[in-house]
Amino acid sequence: MKHPLAKQSVFRRNRELFFLSVPALVFKLIFQYLPLVGLILAFKNFRYNLGIFGSPWNGLDNFKFFFVSDNAWRITRNTILYNAGFIIITLVFALLFAILLSELSSRAIKLYQTALFLPYFLSWVVVGYVVLAFLEQERGFLDQIWLLFGWDPISWYQEAERWPYILNGVNLWKTVGFSTLVYYAGILGINPSYYEAARIDGAGRWQMMRSITLPLLTPLIIVLLIMAIGGMFRSDFGLFYFVPNNSSFLYSTTDVIDTYVFRALRTVGDVGMSAAVGLYQSVVGFLLVVLSNWIIRRINEENALW
Amino acid sequence: MRPSLRIVTHLIFVLVTVAMVLPLLLVVMASFSSEDSIIRKGYRLWPEIFSLEGYKIVFQYPGMLLNAYSITVMVTVMGTIISLLLTAMIAYVMARRDYAYRKATSFFVIFTMLFNGGLVPFYILVVKYLHLKDTLWVLILPYLVNPFYVLIMKGFFDRVPIEVVESAKIDGASEYRSFFTIVLPLATPALATVGLFISFVYWNDWWLGLLFIDNNKLVSIQLMLYRTMNSIEFFAANARYMSGQIDVTKFPSLTARMALAVLGAGPMMFIFPFFQRYFVKGLTVGSIKE
């Protein structure tokens, strides 16, 4: 059979399935692949009327402008440290809750699950309101307690050094239910015959957790860890924008790459520089995914994503 | 488990439950306080004086709230239907082991999870080239195909027995026909689960509104809440704009703000416990690596 003909018949055999995927492919092409072309904005002095291709090149000026300022170090440090905190704290609590939940057998599980999951369904804007009710100066719940003890009220939205704790706490509150459920589902998916066999051999609960539950959960934990490490250069915009209420007093400890790019684009209007920061974020983020996958591959090939 | 250990475990979860619910209760109670008692005594779990003045003011000028609700509902319904359809179609193709372009399609879908253009090119594309700023579509289109949901959906389709499709083929059915009349009905639970995920994304979204909406008529619930948080005057100004005079100085801004938050987030809080088991199901499938 001739080569072109073979190619055509492959397409012919698959064309109906291909057409089923076309709408989604077109969507992705426009909204997720076309923007990749726009990354050249990082090397341009963007002028709205000239467009992406018409605007003049300006080499690495956008990057220089950013990396020379203190902002580069500050937002990189904040982004990485917050993510590291979130990953570790959420993992510990979610795993603990999931294992404890799986040890219970009463109907109360359902109630606990619902309560844990509840904040997950609030938008960050609403969470911003919740935090406001706690932290608003003098009127907030916390300052009310402070006053009760006769302490001076705190201007929470102006004191930067407290925010690492606040944001870690708020993030845990909102996301721990989701992670708990993921691990809980993983535990439920473990074949019960392992536990039965262990029980017959006289294993206790502690032993079963250490030698069955945890080892069998490890692949899931590792996959989630790789994804989280790959995402360490990104952050949940809403958490860092709404919860500190975009208060400029707090930027030293609450500003992350995503909020910085947003402000550079929407408030300052510096398209070139914000594109440069965005490119920096995308490239480092991509390297992090590749790197963490490579490390996992070295340890245990089966757990790697590719 | 030993009884004492069980009690301790329950005790831990009771504390956790309180920690999860108490902050929400604080907001609800603030919305039912009188303005005066918040000003004097702050936000409390049990207000000094209960009052409906916050809600009264919100309902006195219902135009903006109703408009925001209708935008949110419209976006959620349209977005969920279209997104679910596109997601299911491409996920099905990726799950078909006999499909020649399966690997390429998967790569095409997953790659943008690992590397993407970020905010700025996306923003310029939507505003300057697609001219979608201040349209209803800009609130719907960008979220249509989420790789994460495609993968969850594919996980479901992996378990649909290929034999049913093959036998339909022998009977002369096209792929389209067997997909829509045989495969989709089999996947109803999957559609429900992923559909729920998607509808939550649309319902809770403020991001697209924050980026692209200036027109007050297109403000969704979440965007309205965001703008109100910064200045309750936004609400007052809009109320005046939509329904005549209002005295801003007498506006019970603190309680009205919390009442708006409750009205905005409330429906989700009541609906979601009923759908929780679908989430558990979806996560179970999504978390199993092939």
Interface residues (C-beta under 8 A of the other chain):
Chain A: V10 F11 R13 N14 E16 L17 F18 F19 L20 S21 P23 A24 L25 F27 K28 I30 F31 Q32 Y33 L34 P35 L36 V37 G38 L39 L41 F46 Y48 G51 I52 F97 L100 L101 E103 L104 S106 A108 L111 Y112 Q113 T114 A115 L116 F117 L118 P119 F121 L122 S123 W124 V125 V126 G128 Y129 V130 L132 A133 F134 E136 E138 R139 G140 F141 D143 Q144 W173 G177 L181 V182 Y184 A185 G186 L188 G189 R205 P219 L220 V223 G230 F237 G238 F242 N245 D258 V261 F262 L265 R266 V271 S274 A275 G278 L279 Q281 S282 G285 F286 V289 V290
Chain B: M1 R6 T9 H10 I12 F13 V16 T17 A19 M20 V21 P23 L24 L26 V27 A30 I38 I39 K41 G42 Y43 R44 L45 L85 L86 T87 M89 I90 Y92 V93 M94 R96 Y99 A100 Y101 T105 F108 V109 T112 L114 F115 N116 G117 G118 L119 V120 P121 F122 Y123 I124 L125 K128 L130 L141 P142 L144 V145 V150 S174 E175 Y176 F179 F200 N204 D205 W206 W207 L211 Q222 L225 Y226 M229 N230 L254 R257 M258 A261 G264 A265 M268 M269 F272 P273 Q276 F279 V280 L283 T284 S287 I288 K289
